[in-house]
Amino acid sequence: MLLFPFITVLIALFVFRTPDIRIPLLLSSMPTAVTTFVIAQRFNLDTKAVSMAILTSTIFSLIAVPLVLAIFAD
């Protein structure tokens, strides 16, 4: 949850050379989408593992998103 936003900041600053990194930073720190559960269910994959990943990433995002925004934005 913290590594991907860090990589996003590096790419935004050095590859795209944009000073405004708030939007890509916020998007990269979001939790796993619920769409992955629907896809897992459709293709008969391990829906329990996917649902636990969604739950875990959502809980960690309550801490990670404000932390990432406080560190990198502005």
All heavy atoms as a GROMACS GRO file, in nm:
protein
  573
    1MET      N    1   0.081  -0.120   0.000
    1MET     CA    2   0.000   0.000   0.000
    1MET      C    3   0.086   0.127   0.000
    1MET      O    4   0.036   0.231  -0.034
    1MET     CB    5  -0.092   0.002   0.122
    1MET     CG    6  -0.194  -0.109   0.132
    1MET     SD    7  -0.331  -0.101   0.017
    1MET     CE    8  -0.413   0.047   0.064
    2LEU      N    9   0.210   0.115   0.040
    2LEU     CA   10   0.297   0.233   0.040
    2LEU      C   11   0.402   0.228  -0.071
    2LEU      O   12   0.452   0.332  -0.113
    2LEU     CB   13   0.366   0.248   0.176
    2LEU     CG   14   0.272   0.270   0.294
    2LEU    CD1   15   0.350   0.271   0.424
    2LEU    CD2   16   0.193   0.397   0.278
    3LEU      N   17   0.434   0.110  -0.118
    3LEU     CA   18   0.537   0.096  -0.222
    3LEU      C   19   0.487   0.146  -0.357
    3LEU      O   20   0.559   0.218  -0.426
    3LEU     CB   21   0.582  -0.050  -0.232
    3LEU     CG   22   0.690  -0.080  -0.334
    3LEU    CD1   23   0.820  -0.007  -0.296
    3LEU    CD2   24   0.715  -0.229  -0.343
    4PHE      N   25   0.366   0.110  -0.394
    4PHE     CA   26   0.313   0.151  -0.524
    4PHE      C   27   0.300   0.304  -0.535
    4PHE      O   28   0.338   0.361  -0.638
    4PHE     CB   29   0.181   0.080  -0.552
    4PHE     CG   30   0.132   0.096  -0.692
    4PHE    CD1   31   0.213   0.064  -0.800
    4PHE    CD2   32   0.005   0.144  -0.717
    4PHE    CE1   33   0.168   0.078  -0.929
    4PHE    CE2   34  -0.040   0.159  -0.846
    4PHE     CZ   35   0.040   0.126  -0.952
    5PRO      N   36   0.250   0.376  -0.433
    5PRO     CA   37   0.250   0.522  -0.443
    5PRO      C   38   0.391   0.581  -0.455
    5PRO      O   39   0.412   0.679  -0.527
    5PRO     CB   40   0.183   0.567  -0.313
    5PRO     CG   41   0.098   0.453  -0.275
    5PRO     CD   42   0.173   0.330  -0.318
    6PHE      N   43   0.489   0.521  -0.387
    6PHE     CA   44   0.626   0.569  -0.399
    6PHE      C   45   0.677   0.554  -0.542
    6PHE      O   46   0.739   0.645  -0.597
    6PHE     CB   47   0.716   0.493  -0.302
    6PHE     CG   48   0.860   0.534  -0.309
    6PHE    CD1   49   0.902   0.658  -0.261
    6PHE    CD2   50   0.954   0.450  -0.366
    6PHE    CE1   51   1.034   0.696  -0.269
    6PHE    CE2   52   1.087   0.487  -0.374
    6PHE     CZ   53   1.126   0.611  -0.325
    7ILE      N   54   0.649   0.440  -0.604
    7ILE     CA   55   0.688   0.418  -0.744
    7ILE      C   56   0.616   0.516  -0.835
    7ILE      O   57   0.674   0.570  -0.930
    7ILE     CB   58   0.660   0.272  -0.784
    7ILE    CG1   59   0.751   0.178  -0.707
    7ILE    CG2   60   0.677   0.251  -0.934
    7ILE    CD1   61   0.716   0.032  -0.720
    8THR      N   62   0.489   0.544  -0.805
    8THR     CA   63   0.412   0.640  -0.884
    8THR      C   64   0.474   0.779  -0.876
    8THR      O   65   0.482   0.850  -0.977
    8THR     CB   66   0.267   0.644  -0.834
    8THR    OG1   67   0.211   0.514  -0.844
    8THR    CG2   68   0.183   0.742  -0.915
    9VAL      N   69   0.518   0.818  -0.760
    9VAL     CA   70   0.583   0.949  -0.744
    9VAL      C   71   0.710   0.956  -0.828
    9VAL      O   72   0.734   1.054  -0.898
    9VAL     CB   73   0.613   0.977  -0.595
    9VAL    CG1   74   0.705   1.096  -0.580
    9VAL    CG2   75   0.485   1.000  -0.519
   10LEU      N   76   0.790   0.852  -0.823
   10LEU     CA   77   0.913   0.850  -0.903
   10LEU      C   78   0.884   0.859  -1.052
   10LEU      O   79   0.951   0.934  -1.124
   10LEU     CB   80   0.993   0.724  -0.872
   10LEU     CG   81   1.053   0.714  -0.732
   10LEU    CD1   82   1.123   0.580  -0.714
   10LEU    CD2   83   1.148   0.829  -0.706
   11ILE      N   84   0.786   0.784  -1.097
   11ILE     CA   85   0.751   0.788  -1.239
   11ILE      C   86   0.696   0.925  -1.278
   11ILE      O   87   0.733   0.980  -1.382
   11ILE     CB   88   0.650   0.676  -1.273
   11ILE    CG1   89   0.719   0.540  -1.263
   11ILE    CG2   90   0.591   0.695  -1.412
   11ILE    CD1   91   0.624   0.422  -1.275
   12ALA      N   92   0.609   0.981  -1.195
   12ALA     CA   93   0.550   1.112  -1.226
   12ALA      C   94   0.656   1.222  -1.230
   12ALA      O   95   0.652   1.309  -1.316
   12ALA     CB   96   0.443   1.147  -1.123
   13LEU      N   97   0.752   1.215  -1.139
   13LEU     CA   98   0.853   1.321  -1.133
   13LEU      C   99   0.962   1.307  -1.238
   13LEU      O  100   1.006   1.406  -1.296
   13LEU     CB  101   0.916   1.324  -0.994
   13LEU     CG  102   0.826   1.372  -0.881
   13LEU    CD1  103   0.899   1.362  -0.749
   13LEU    CD2  104   0.778   1.513  -0.906
   14PHE      N  105   1.006   1.184  -1.265
   14PHE     CA  106   1.121   1.167  -1.352
   14PHE      C  107   1.088   1.125  -1.494
   14PHE      O  108   1.161   1.160  -1.587
   14PHE     CB  109   1.219   1.065  -1.291
   14PHE     CG  110   1.276   1.113  -1.160
   14PHE    CD1  111   1.244   1.050  -1.042
   14PHE    CD2  112   1.359   1.224  -1.156
   14PHE    CE1  113   1.295   1.094  -0.922
   14PHE    CE2  114   1.410   1.270  -1.036
   14PHE     CZ  115   1.378   1.206  -0.919
   15VAL      N  116   0.979   1.054  -1.515
   15VAL     CA  117   0.942   1.011  -1.650
   15VAL      C  118   0.852   1.114  -1.716
   15VAL      O  119   0.880   1.162  -1.826
   15VAL     CB  120   0.876   0.871  -1.649
   15VAL    CG1  121   0.829   0.832  -1.788
   15VAL    CG2  122   0.973   0.766  -1.594
   16PHE      N  123   0.743   1.149  -1.649
   16PHE     CA  124   0.649   1.245  -1.707
   16PHE      C  125   0.684   1.389  -1.675
   16PHE      O  126   0.629   1.480  -1.735
   16PHE     CB  127   0.507   1.213  -1.661
   16PHE     CG  128   0.458   1.079  -1.708
   16PHE    CD1  129   0.433   0.979  -1.617
   16PHE    CD2  130   0.441   1.054  -1.843
   16PHE    CE1  131   0.389   0.855  -1.660
   16PHE    CE2  132   0.397   0.931  -1.887
   16PHE     CZ  133   0.371   0.831  -1.795
   17ARG      N  134   0.771   1.409  -1.578
   17ARG     CA  135   0.819   1.541  -1.538
   17ARG      C  136   0.705   1.638  -1.508
   17ARG      O  137   0.703   1.751  -1.552
   17ARG     CB  138   0.911   1.600  -1.644
   17ARG     CG  139   1.033   1.515  -1.668
   17ARG     CD  140   1.128   1.585  -1.764
   17ARG     NE  141   1.232   1.499  -1.809
   17ARG     CZ  142   1.341   1.465  -1.739
   17ARG    NH1  143   1.357   1.512  -1.619
   17ARG    NH2  144   1.431   1.385  -1.790
   18THR      N  145   0.609   1.589  -1.432
   18THR     CA  146   0.497   1.673  -1.391
   18THR      C  147   0.508   1.705  -1.242
   18THR      O  148   0.532   1.615  -1.162
   18THR     CB  149   0.362   1.607  -1.424
   18THR    OG1  150   0.258   1.691  -1.377
   18THR    CG2  151   0.349   1.470  -1.361
   19PRO      N  152   0.492   1.830  -1.205
   19PRO     CA  153   0.499   1.864  -1.063
   19PRO      C  154   0.371   1.829  -0.987
   19PRO      O  155   0.373   1.813  -0.866
   19PRO     CB  156   0.522   2.015  -1.064
   19PRO     CG  157   0.463   2.060  -1.192
   19PRO     CD  158   0.482   1.947  -1.290
   20ASP      N  159   0.257   1.819  -1.058
   20ASP     CA  160   0.131   1.789  -0.992
   20ASP      C  161   0.109   1.638  -0.990
   20ASP      O  162   0.066   1.579  -1.087
   20ASP     CB  163   0.016   1.858  -1.064
   20ASP     CG  164  -0.113   1.850  -0.984
   20ASP    OD1  165  -0.106   1.819  -0.863
   20ASP    OD2  166  -0.219   1.876  -1.040
   21ILE      N  167   0.141   1.577  -0.877
   21ILE     CA  168   0.135   1.432  -0.866
   21ILE      C  169   0.020   1.386  -0.777
   21ILE      O  170   0.008   1.268  -0.748
   21ILE     CB  171   0.267   1.375  -0.810
   21ILE    CG1  172   0.295   1.434  -0.672
   21ILE    CG2  173   0.380   1.398  -0.905
   21ILE    CD1  174   0.408   1.369  -0.600
   22ARG      N  175  -0.068   1.478  -0.738
   22ARG     CA  176  -0.172   1.442  -0.642
   22ARG      C  177  -0.271   1.339  -0.695
   22ARG      O  178  -0.305   1.244  -0.624
   22ARG     CB  179  -0.246   1.567  -0.596
   22ARG     CG  180  -0.158   1.656  -0.509
   22ARG     CD  181  -0.230   1.781  -0.474
   22ARG     NE  182  -0.247   1.857  -0.598
   22ARG     CZ  183  -0.297   1.978  -0.604
   22ARG    NH1  184  -0.337   2.038  -0.496
   22ARG    NH2  185  -0.308   2.040  -0.719
   23ILE      N  186  -0.317   1.354  -0.819
   23ILE     CA  187  -0.417   1.262  -0.873
   23ILE      C  188  -0.359   1.123  -0.894
   23ILE      O  189  -0.418   1.025  -0.846
   23ILE     CB  190  -0.481   1.319  -1.001
   23ILE    CG1  191  -0.562   1.444  -0.965
   23ILE    CG2  192  -0.570   1.215  -1.068
   23ILE    CD1  193  -0.615   1.519  -1.083
   24PRO      N  194  -0.246   1.107  -0.965
   24PRO     CA  195  -0.192   0.971  -0.977
   24PRO      C  196  -0.153   0.911  -0.842
   24PRO      O  197  -0.167   0.790  -0.822
   24PRO     CB  198  -0.069   0.986  -1.066
   24PRO     CG  199  -0.062   1.127  -1.106
   24PRO     CD  200  -0.169   1.203  -1.040
   25LEU      N  201  -0.110   0.993  -0.751
   25LEU     CA  202  -0.074   0.945  -0.618
   25LEU      C  203  -0.195   0.892  -0.544
   25LEU      O  204  -0.191   0.784  -0.485
   25LEU     CB  205  -0.009   1.058  -0.539
   25LEU     CG  206   0.040   1.024  -0.401
   25LEU    CD1  207   0.152   0.921  -0.410
   25LEU    CD2  208   0.089   1.148  -0.332
   26LEU      N  209  -0.304   0.963  -0.549
   26LEU     CA  210  -0.427   0.919  -0.483
   26LEU      C  211  -0.480   0.791  -0.547
   26LEU      O  212  -0.520   0.698  -0.478
   26LEU     CB  213  -0.532   1.030  -0.489
   26LEU     CG  214  -0.661   1.004  -0.414
   26LEU    CD1  215  -0.633   0.984  -0.266
   26LEU    CD2  216  -0.757   1.118  -0.434
   27LEU      N  217  -0.477   0.785  -0.679
   27LEU     CA  218  -0.526   0.664  -0.747
   27LEU      C  219  -0.439   0.543  -0.716
   27LEU      O  220  -0.491   0.432  -0.703
   27LEU     CB  221  -0.530   0.688  -0.898
   27LEU     CG  222  -0.638   0.782  -0.948
   27LEU    CD1  223  -0.622   0.809  -1.097
   27LEU    CD2  224  -0.776   0.724  -0.921
   28SER      N  225  -0.310   0.562  -0.704
   28SER     CA  226  -0.222   0.448  -0.678
   28SER      C  227  -0.229   0.399  -0.534
   28SER      O  228  -0.186   0.287  -0.505
   28SER     CB  229  -0.078   0.485  -0.711
   28SER     OG  230  -0.029   0.582  -0.621
   29SER      N  231  -0.286   0.478  -0.445
   29SER     CA  232  -0.295   0.435  -0.306
   29SER      C  233  -0.432   0.381  -0.268
   29SER      O  234  -0.456   0.347  -0.152
   29SER     CB  235  -0.257   0.550  -0.212
   29SER     OG  236  -0.347   0.657  -0.228
   30MET      N  237  -0.520   0.368  -0.366
   30MET     CA  238  -0.654   0.315  -0.339
   30MET      C  239  -0.650   0.163  -0.317
   30MET      O  240  -0.562   0.095  -0.367
   30MET     CB  241  -0.747   0.344  -0.458
   30MET     CG  242  -0.786   0.488  -0.470
   30MET     SD  243  -0.896   0.539  -0.338
   30MET     CE  244  -0.792   0.651  -0.250
   31PRO      N  245  -0.747   0.111  -0.240
   31PRO     CA  246  -0.750  -0.034  -0.216
   31PRO      C  247  -0.794  -0.113  -0.339
   31PRO      O  248  -0.838  -0.056  -0.439
   31PRO     CB  249  -0.853  -0.049  -0.104
   31PRO     CG  250  -0.938   0.072  -0.113
   31PRO     CD  251  -0.850   0.182  -0.166
   32THR      N  252  -0.784  -0.246  -0.329
   32THR     CA  253  -0.822  -0.335  -0.438
   32THR      C  254  -0.969  -0.316  -0.472
   32THR      O  255  -1.054  -0.306  -0.384
   32THR     CB  256  -0.799  -0.481  -0.395
   32THR    OG1  257  -0.666  -0.494  -0.350
   32THR    CG2  258  -0.826  -0.577  -0.507
   33ALA      N  259  -0.999  -0.314  -0.601
   33ALA     CA  260  -1.136  -0.291  -0.647
   33ALA      C  261  -1.223  -0.414  -0.628
   33ALA      O  262  -1.176  -0.527  -0.636
   33ALA     CB  263  -1.136  -0.250  -0.793
   34VAL      N  264  -1.351  -0.390  -0.605
   34VAL     CA  265  -1.446  -0.499  -0.586
   34VAL      C  266  -1.469  -0.575  -0.717
   34VAL      O  267  -1.509  -0.691  -0.716
   34VAL     CB  268  -1.580  -0.443  -0.531
   34VAL    CG1  269  -1.684  -0.550  -0.515
   34VAL    CG2  270  -1.555  -0.372  -0.399
   35THR      N  271  -1.437  -0.514  -0.829
   35THR     CA  272  -1.450  -0.579  -0.958
   35THR      C  273  -1.369  -0.709  -0.964
   35THR      O  274  -1.410  -0.804  -1.031
   35THR     CB  275  -1.403  -0.483  -1.070
   35THR    OG1  276  -1.467  -0.358  -1.052
   35THR    CG2  277  -1.434  -0.539  -1.206
   36THR      N  278  -1.258  -0.714  -0.892
   36THR     CA  279  -1.177  -0.836  -0.892
   36THR      C  280  -1.254  -0.953  -0.834
   36THR      O  281  -1.234  -1.067  -0.877
   36THR     CB  282  -1.047  -0.816  -0.813
   36THR    OG1  283  -1.078  -0.772  -0.682
   36THR    CG2  284  -0.956  -0.717  -0.881
   37PHE      N  285  -1.344  -0.928  -0.739
   37PHE     CA  286  -1.426  -1.035  -0.683
   37PHE      C  287  -1.522  -1.089  -0.788
   37PHE      O  288  -1.541  -1.210  -0.801
   37PHE     CB  289  -1.503  -0.987  -0.561
   37PHE     CG  290  -1.588  -1.094  -0.500
   37PHE    CD1  291  -1.532  -1.190  -0.417
   37PHE    CD2  292  -1.724  -1.101  -0.526
   37PHE    CE1  293  -1.608  -1.290  -0.360
   37PHE    CE2  294  -1.802  -1.200  -0.470
   37PHE     CZ  295  -1.744  -1.295  -0.388
   38VAL      N  296  -1.583  -0.999  -0.864
   38VAL     CA  297  -1.676  -1.041  -0.968
   38VAL      C  298  -1.604  -1.124  -1.074
   38VAL      O  299  -1.655  -1.227  -1.120
   38VAL     CB  300  -1.745  -0.918  -1.032
   38VAL    CG1  301  -1.833  -0.959  -1.149
   38VAL    CG2  302  -1.825  -0.843  -0.927
   39ILE      N  303  -1.485  -1.083  -1.112
   39ILE     CA  304  -1.407  -1.157  -1.210
   39ILE      C  305  -1.367  -1.293  -1.154
   39ILE      O  306  -1.375  -1.394  -1.225
   39ILE     CB  307  -1.284  -1.075  -1.253
   39ILE    CG1  308  -1.328  -0.951  -1.330
   39ILE    CG2  309  -1.187  -1.159  -1.337
   39ILE    CD1  310  -1.218  -0.852  -1.357
   40ALA      N  311  -1.326  -1.297  -1.029
   40ALA     CA  312  -1.288  -1.425  -0.967
   40ALA      C  313  -1.408  -1.519  -0.960
   40ALA      O  314  -1.394  -1.640  -0.984
   40ALA     CB  315  -1.232  -1.401  -0.827
   41GLN      N  316  -1.523  -1.466  -0.930
   41GLN     CA  317  -1.644  -1.548  -0.923
   41GLN      C  318  -1.683  -1.599  -1.061
   41GLN      O  319  -1.720  -1.714  -1.077
   41GLN     CB  320  -1.757  -1.466  -0.862
   41GLN     CG  321  -1.879  -1.545  -0.826
   41GLN     CD  322  -1.981  -1.460  -0.755
   41GLN    OE1  323  -1.991  -1.340  -0.780
   41GLN    NE2  324  -2.057  -1.520  -0.665
   42ARG      N  325  -1.670  -1.516  -1.160
   42ARG     CA  326  -1.707  -1.553  -1.298
   42ARG      C  327  -1.618  -1.665  -1.351
   42ARG      O  328  -1.665  -1.754  -1.421
   42ARG     CB  329  -1.696  -1.430  -1.388
   42ARG     CG  330  -1.710  -1.455  -1.534
   42ARG     CD  331  -1.856  -1.474  -1.572
   42ARG     NE  332  -1.865  -1.485  -1.715
   42ARG     CZ  333  -1.916  -1.590  -1.777
   42ARG    NH1  334  -1.964  -1.690  -1.711
   42ARG    NH2  335  -1.921  -1.592  -1.908
   43PHE      N  336  -1.490  -1.661  -1.319
   43PHE     CA  337  -1.396  -1.759  -1.370
   43PHE      C  338  -1.364  -1.871  -1.269
   43PHE      O  339  -1.266  -1.942  -1.284
   43PHE     CB  340  -1.267  -1.690  -1.415
   43PHE     CG  341  -1.287  -1.605  -1.537
   43PHE    CD1  342  -1.291  -1.467  -1.527
   43PHE    CD2  343  -1.303  -1.664  -1.661
   43PHE    CE1  344  -1.310  -1.388  -1.639
   43PHE    CE2  345  -1.322  -1.585  -1.775
   43PHE     CZ  346  -1.327  -1.448  -1.763
   44ASN      N  347  -1.450  -1.883  -1.169
   44ASN     CA  348  -1.437  -1.990  -1.069
   44ASN      C  349  -1.299  -1.993  -1.002
   44ASN      O  350  -1.238  -2.098  -0.987
   44ASN     CB  351  -1.471  -2.126  -1.129
   44ASN     CG  352  -1.613  -2.134  -1.177
   44ASN    OD1  353  -1.703  -2.081  -1.113
   44ASN    ND2  354  -1.635  -2.198  -1.290
   45LEU      N  355  -1.253  -1.878  -0.960
   45LEU     CA  356  -1.126  -1.868  -0.889
   45LEU      C  357  -1.153  -1.864  -0.739
   45LEU      O  358  -1.267  -1.875  -0.695
   45LEU     CB  359  -1.051  -1.744  -0.936
   45LEU     CG  360  -1.018  -1.741  -1.086
   45LEU    CD1  361  -0.960  -1.607  -1.124
   45LEU    CD2  362  -0.924  -1.853  -1.123
   46ASP      N  363  -1.050  -1.847  -0.661
   46ASP     CA  364  -1.061  -1.848  -0.515
   46ASP      C  365  -1.123  -1.717  -0.466
   46ASP      O  366  -1.052  -1.621  -0.435
   46ASP     CB  367  -0.923  -1.871  -0.454
   46ASP     CG  368  -0.930  -1.899  -0.306
   46ASP    OD1  369  -1.041  -1.906  -0.250
   46ASP    OD2  370  -0.821  -1.915  -0.247
   47THR      N  371  -1.256  -1.714  -0.457
   47THR     CA  372  -1.325  -1.592  -0.418
   47THR      C  373  -1.299  -1.555  -0.272
   47THR      O  374  -1.304  -1.437  -0.238
   47THR     CB  375  -1.477  -1.604  -0.442
   47THR    OG1  376  -1.526  -1.719  -0.373
   47THR    CG2  377  -1.507  -1.616  -0.590
   48LYS      N  378  -1.272  -1.654  -0.188
   48LYS     CA  379  -1.244  -1.625  -0.047
   48LYS      C  380  -1.113  -1.546  -0.034
   48LYS      O  381  -1.106  -1.449   0.041
   48LYS     CB  382  -1.236  -1.753   0.034
   48LYS     CG  383  -1.223  -1.729   0.182
   48LYS     CD  384  -1.233  -1.856   0.262
   48LYS     CE  385  -1.224  -1.820   0.410
   48LYS     NZ  386  -1.244  -1.937   0.494
   49ALA      N  387  -1.011  -1.586  -0.109
   49ALA     CA  388  -0.883  -1.514  -0.106
   49ALA      C  389  -0.898  -1.374  -0.162
   49ALA      O  390  -0.841  -1.278  -0.108
   49ALA     CB  391  -0.777  -1.592  -0.184
   50VAL      N  392  -0.976  -1.361  -0.268
   50VAL     CA  393  -0.997  -1.230  -0.328
   50VAL      C  394  -1.074  -1.139  -0.232
   50VAL      O  395  -1.040  -1.022  -0.215
   50VAL     CB  396  -1.071  -1.242  -0.464
   50VAL    CG1  397  -1.110  -1.106  -0.518
   50VAL    CG2  398  -0.985  -1.316  -0.565
   51SER      N  399  -1.176  -1.194  -0.168
   51SER     CA  400  -1.252  -1.111  -0.074
   51SER      C  401  -1.168  -1.070   0.046
   51SER      O  402  -1.181  -0.959   0.098
   51SER     CB  403  -1.379  -1.184  -0.028
   51SER     OG  404  -1.346  -1.301   0.043
   52MET      N  405  -1.078  -1.158   0.091
   52MET     CA  406  -0.988  -1.120   0.201
   52MET      C  407  -0.889  -1.012   0.157
   52MET      O  408  -0.855  -0.923   0.236
   52MET     CB  409  -0.914  -1.242   0.254
   52MET     CG  410  -1.001  -1.336   0.334
   52MET     SD  411  -1.090  -1.256   0.469
   52MET     CE  412  -0.957  -1.205   0.574
   53ALA      N  413  -0.844  -1.019   0.032
   53ALA     CA  414  -0.754  -0.915  -0.020
   53ALA      C  415  -0.825  -0.781  -0.027
   53ALA      O  416  -0.768  -0.677   0.006
   53ALA     CB  417  -0.702  -0.955  -0.157
   54ILE      N  418  -0.951  -0.782  -0.069
   54ILE     CA  419  -1.029  -0.658  -0.075
   54ILE      C  420  -1.049  -0.601   0.065
   54ILE      O  421  -1.029  -0.482   0.089
   54ILE     CB  422  -1.165  -0.683  -0.144
   54ILE    CG1  423  -1.145  -0.718  -0.291
   54ILE    CG2  424  -1.256  -0.562  -0.130
   54ILE    CD1  425  -1.269  -0.769  -0.360
   55LEU      N  426  -1.086  -0.686   0.159
   55LEU     CA  427  -1.108  -0.642   0.297
   55LEU      C  428  -0.979  -0.588   0.359
   55LEU      O  429  -0.978  -0.479   0.419
   55LEU     CB  430  -1.163  -0.757   0.382
   55LEU     CG  431  -1.188  -0.725   0.529
   55LEU    CD1  432  -1.298  -0.622   0.543
   55LEU    CD2  433  -1.223  -0.851   0.604
   56THR      N  434  -0.871  -0.661   0.342
   56THR     CA  435  -0.743  -0.619   0.400
   56THR      C  436  -0.694  -0.488   0.340
   56THR      O  437  -0.652  -0.398   0.413
   56THR     CB  438  -0.637  -0.729   0.379
   56THR    OG1  439  -0.686  -0.852   0.434
   56THR    CG2  440  -0.505  -0.692   0.443
   57SER      N  441  -0.701  -0.476   0.207
   57SER     CA  442  -0.653  -0.353   0.145
   57SER      C  443  -0.742  -0.234   0.180
   57SER      O  444  -0.693  -0.121   0.192
   57SER     CB  445  -0.642  -0.370  -0.006
   57SER     OG  446  -0.770  -0.387  -0.064
   58THR      N  447  -0.870  -0.258   0.199
   58THR     CA  448  -0.960  -0.149   0.239
   58THR      C  449  -0.929  -0.102   0.381
   58THR      O  450  -0.924   0.018   0.409
   58THR     CB  451  -1.107  -0.193   0.228
   58THR    OG1  452  -1.134  -0.232   0.094
   58THR    CG2  453  -1.200  -0.080   0.267
   59ILE      N  454  -0.905  -0.195   0.471
   59ILE     CA  455  -0.870  -0.159   0.609
   59ILE      C  456  -0.738  -0.084   0.614
   59ILE      O  457  -0.726   0.020   0.680
   59ILE     CB  458  -0.869  -0.283   0.699
   59ILE    CG1  459  -1.011  -0.336   0.717
   59ILE    CG2  460  -0.805  -0.253   0.834
   59ILE    CD1  461  -1.020  -0.470   0.784
   60PHE      N  462  -0.636  -0.135   0.542
   60PHE     CA  463  -0.507  -0.068   0.541
   60PHE      C  464  -0.512   0.068   0.471
   60PHE      O  465  -0.434   0.157   0.501
   60PHE     CB  466  -0.400  -0.154   0.477
   60PHE     CG  467  -0.348  -0.262   0.567
   60PHE    CD1  468  -0.339  -0.393   0.523
   60PHE    CD2  469  -0.310  -0.235   0.697
   60PHE    CE1  470  -0.292  -0.494   0.605
   60PHE    CE2  471  -0.262  -0.334   0.781
   60PHE     CZ  472  -0.253  -0.464   0.735
   61SER      N  473  -0.606   0.084   0.378
   61SER     CA  474  -0.615   0.212   0.307
   61SER      C  475  -0.661   0.324   0.400
   61SER      O  476  -0.634   0.441   0.373
   61SER     CB  477  -0.709   0.201   0.188
   61SER     OG  478  -0.844   0.192   0.230
   62LEU      N  479  -0.730   0.290   0.509
   62LEU     CA  480  -0.771   0.393   0.604
   62LEU      C  481  -0.650   0.460   0.669
   62LEU      O  482  -0.658   0.576   0.711
   62LEU     CB  483  -0.860   0.331   0.713
   62LEU     CG  484  -0.994   0.276   0.665
   62LEU    CD1  485  -1.065   0.205   0.780
   62LEU    CD2  486  -1.079   0.386   0.608
   63ILE      N  487  -0.541   0.389   0.674
   63ILE     CA  488  -0.417   0.445   0.728
   63ILE      C  489  -0.326   0.492   0.615
   63ILE      O  490  -0.266   0.599   0.623
   63ILE     CB  491  -0.344   0.339   0.815
   63ILE    CG1  492  -0.432   0.301   0.933
   63ILE    CG2  493  -0.209   0.391   0.861
   63ILE    CD1  494  -0.385   0.180   1.008
   64ALA      N  495  -0.317   0.412   0.511
   64ALA     CA  496  -0.219   0.438   0.405
   64ALA      C  497  -0.251   0.562   0.321
   64ALA      O  498  -0.160   0.640   0.290
   64ALA     CB  499  -0.208   0.316   0.313
   65VAL      N  500  -0.376   0.581   0.284
   65VAL     CA  501  -0.411   0.694   0.197
   65VAL      C  502  -0.380   0.828   0.264
   65VAL      O  503  -0.312   0.913   0.204
   65VAL     CB  504  -0.558   0.686   0.149
   65VAL    CG1  505  -0.600   0.813   0.078
   65VAL    CG2  506  -0.577   0.565   0.059
   66PRO      N  507  -0.426   0.853   0.387
   66PRO     CA  508  -0.388   0.981   0.449
   66PRO      C  509  -0.237   0.995   0.470
   66PRO      O  510  -0.182   1.104   0.455
   66PRO     CB  511  -0.459   0.978   0.584
   66PRO     CG  512  -0.570   0.881   0.568
   66PRO     CD  513  -0.522   0.780   0.470
   67LEU      N  514  -0.171   0.886   0.501
   67LEU     CA  515  -0.026   0.889   0.520
   67LEU      C  516   0.046   0.924   0.390
   67LEU      O  517   0.134   1.010   0.388
   67LEU     CB  518   0.022   0.755   0.574
   67LEU     CG  519   0.170   0.744   0.605
   67LEU    CD1  520   0.205   0.838   0.720
   67LEU    CD2  521   0.205   0.601   0.643
   68VAL      N  522   0.007   0.859   0.282
   68VAL     CA  523   0.068   0.886   0.151
   68VAL      C  524   0.044   1.030   0.109
   68VAL      O  525   0.135   1.099   0.062
   68VAL     CB  526   0.014   0.788   0.045
   68VAL    CG1  527   0.046   0.834  -0.096
   68VAL    CG2  528   0.070   0.649   0.069
   69LEU      N  529  -0.077   1.078   0.127
   69LEU     CA  530  -0.108   1.217   0.090
   69LEU      C  531  -0.032   1.316   0.177
   69LEU      O  532   0.012   1.421   0.129
   69LEU     CB  533  -0.259   1.241   0.096
   69LEU     CG  534  -0.341   1.172  -0.010
   69LEU    CD1  535  -0.488   1.198   0.012
   69LEU    CD2  536  -0.299   1.217  -0.149
   70ALA      N  537  -0.016   1.284   0.303
   70ALA     CA  538   0.059   1.374   0.392
   70ALA      C  539   0.207   1.379   0.357
   70ALA      O  540   0.270   1.483   0.366
   70ALA     CB  541   0.041   1.329   0.538
   71ILE      N  542   0.261   1.266   0.312
   71ILE     CA  543   0.404   1.260   0.281
   71ILE      C  544   0.434   1.323   0.146
   71ILE      O  545   0.526   1.403   0.132
   71ILE     CB  546   0.454   1.115   0.285
   71ILE    CG1  547   0.450   1.062   0.428
   71ILE    CG2  548   0.594   1.104   0.227
   71ILE    CD1  549   0.479   0.913   0.439
   72PHE      N  550   0.358   1.285   0.043
   72PHE     CA  551   0.394   1.321  -0.094
   72PHE      C  552   0.322   1.441  -0.152
   72PHE      O  553   0.377   1.510  -0.238
   72PHE     CB  554   0.373   1.202  -0.186
   72PHE     CG  555   0.467   1.088  -0.159
   72PHE    CD1  556   0.417   0.969  -0.109
   72PHE    CD2  557   0.602   1.100  -0.180
   72PHE    CE1  558   0.501   0.862  -0.083
   72PHE    CE2  559   0.687   0.995  -0.154
   72PHE     CZ  560   0.637   0.875  -0.105
   73ALA      N  561   0.200   1.467  -0.114
   73ALA     CA  562   0.124   1.577  -0.173
   73ALA      C  563   0.153   1.706  -0.098
   73ALA      O  564   0.145   1.711   0.024
   73ALA     CB  565  -0.024   1.545  -0.173
   74ASP      N  566   0.184   1.807  -0.172
   74ASP     CA  567   0.215   1.942  -0.122
   74ASP      C  568   0.330   1.936  -0.029
   74ASP      O  569   0.428   1.943  -0.012
   74ASP     CB  570   0.099   2.005  -0.049
   74ASP     CG  571  -0.014   2.037  -0.145
   74ASP    OD1  572   0.011   2.065  -0.263
   74ASP    OD2  573  -0.130   2.035  -0.100
   0.00000   0.00000   0.00000
